[in-house]
Amino acid sequence: MAISGVVTQLRTTDMASSIRFYTEKRGLAVEFNYQDFYTGVRAGSQIFHLKLVDEKDPSISFIEDGGHFHLYLETKGVEDFAAQLKAKNVPLVKDVHETPWRTREIVIHDDQGHTLYLGEPL
């Protein structure tokens, strides 16, 4: 069996707010909307999904406490992107830094509190 892709799903209690965060703050695009509870967001050649739920994602505090992430987006130009986020008043959880595993990364939270890493290989 060959796997041609992997799709991540993030839960949101406010679809409109999450769509605004990912399109206006992050500069991504809505790929599709299914009724009013499911949305695909395009990040370059990748897509992740947002699903409307009644309660906040229970993994948010666990992820934050353990130094894990909900979504890792590999990109180029992390320093420039960090500056764009700051200009749009998106607080960085961790500013641009280099890791021992040879990446340059930033860490942010989305409108729901999901932990997002954005990184590029050095």
Stockholm file with secondary structure:
# STOCKHOLM 1.0

chainA/1-122         MAISGVVTQLRTTDMASSIRFYTEKRGLAVEFNYQDFYTGVRAGSQIFHLKLVDEKDPSISFIEDGGHFHLYLETKGVEDFAAQLKAKNVPLVKDVHETPWRTREIVIHDDQGHTLYLGEPL
#=GR chainA/1-122 SS CCCCCCCCEEEESCHHHHHHIIIIITCCEEEEEETTTEEEEEETTEEEEEEECSSCCTHHHHHHHHTCCSEEEECSCHHHHHHHHHHTTCCEEEEEEECTTSEEEEEEECTTCCEEEEEEEC
#=GC SS_cons         CCCCCCCCEEEESCHHHHHHIIIIITCCEEEEEETTTEEEEEETTEEEEEEECSSCCTHHHHHHHHTCCSEEEECSCHHHHHHHHHHTTCCEEEEEEECTTSEEEEEEECTTCCEEEEEEEC
//
